[in-house]
Amino acid sequence: MFARRLVRSPQLPLHTPGLIPRCAKVTRSISGSSFLQPREFPSSGFEVIDPSQRVEEEKLPFYRSDDYYPMRIGEIIQDRYQVVAKLGYGTGSTVWLSRDLKGRKYWALKVHTRTSQRNCELNVYRHLGGIDSEHPGQENVRRLHDSFTLKGPDGEHDVFVMTPLGMSLRTLQDMQENNAFQQDLVTTALDQVLLGLGYLHESDVIHTDLHSDNLLIAITDDSILSTVEESEVHKPSARKKTDDRIIYVSQYMLGGVGPLTVCDLGQARIGGEHRGNAMPMQYRAPEVMLNMPWGNAVDLWAVGLLAWDLLQGESLFGVYSRESTEKNDAHHLAAMTALLGPPPPEFLRKSEETSRYWDNNGQWRGPVPLPPERKLETLVSRVEGEDKDMFLNFIRRLLVWYPEDRPTSMEAFFHPWLRGKSS
């Protein structure tokens, strides 16, 4: 069976930082500036995956092969970026490690699908780039180094040039016992998430897609990037060949002890108030589901659910129906009611759609049964005593029906549970 390879940072670097990577030669252009010579990557010696099996992005819903750029390892982009490994994929892009033959350093290339007619993420990065901010949370939000358009066989693809990052918090969580982190690691992670959100919110940006897959650990030692490249040369990744493209198995980079970085601004919104669908199903705030105006408080709802996920190793809410959004929302709102109690009258008055689920007194009358009442304090199993009380207080501040009652990101940052002191 094929699998995504785990590449660890070596104890001894393969090259001295700042020098030319091993096996690279220098050539000189006509203009006189020096370039690294491209490397040759093997055309054999890798596992060939059965064409009938779905691999990587092929497994995603609504996948269409011609939406994705048919990248090849070893390919040179823009006459300077040589692709040396695949790092990941998503519904709107694939991510590749590249070596800059001109700048002599590594970059991650995020290659968007051709269907991104209007690249919202690029608009957000341009918006952030136009703001002069000294907010400390800038270091906890991924930055865009450069962007360009790549012409493919079926259309054009936006490409982002970014600093490579390490594994996601979700990947690290999957390696933990019981799929849960110790409290001190959770509070450290949330500190950095809230700082990043503080910077975004100050800059009038709402993330809307906050979860552990979109939180990556920064790399402080580039030797792991060289290790990934050498691994692709000496033990090439498994791949699937079709008539017109190759689909590679991505590499995990098990390295990085730098800041936690908020990534993927593809669903982010600029401005204070919005309407319409947003957020992953299980993280969706109630005001979004009920078609109310919503703002950056939706990110704080997501922080509450993220905190629970990281500490408890399981989600408070799930995906109840993938076939019917209406049925899923009904079950989701019923689960919220069982956990949080009925919504307050002022919340019910914010949207006519609330009448489908509650009467004027907040009593449930939705199209699905109300589950048994749940109490947060009985569900907490990973902390005890004063730590448990402060954790519950933190969660209850964030998971409230009325968005205006949630704290700002910086108010949440100074909550006693995160600051290590009793209230």
Protein Blocks (a to p, Z undefined) as FASTA:
>chain_A
ZZdddddddfbdfbdehiacehiacdddfkopacdddddddfehiacddfkbcehjlmpg
hiafklpccddehiaghhlaccfbdfbdcfkbccdddddfklopacddddddfklmbafk
lmmmmmmmmpccfbfklmmcccdfbdcddddfkbccdddddddddddfklmmmmpghhia
cfklmmmmmmmmmmmmmmmmmnopafklacfklpccddfbfklmmmmmmmmmmmccdddd
dfkbccdddddddedjbdcddehjllgcedjbdcdjedjfklpcfklmnopacdfklmmm
mmmmmmmmmmnopafbdcfbfkbmklmmmmmmmmmmmmnopadfklmmmpfklmmmbcfk
opacbfbdcdddddfklmpmkbgcjllmmmmmmmmmmmcfblmlpccfklmmmgmklnop
aZZ
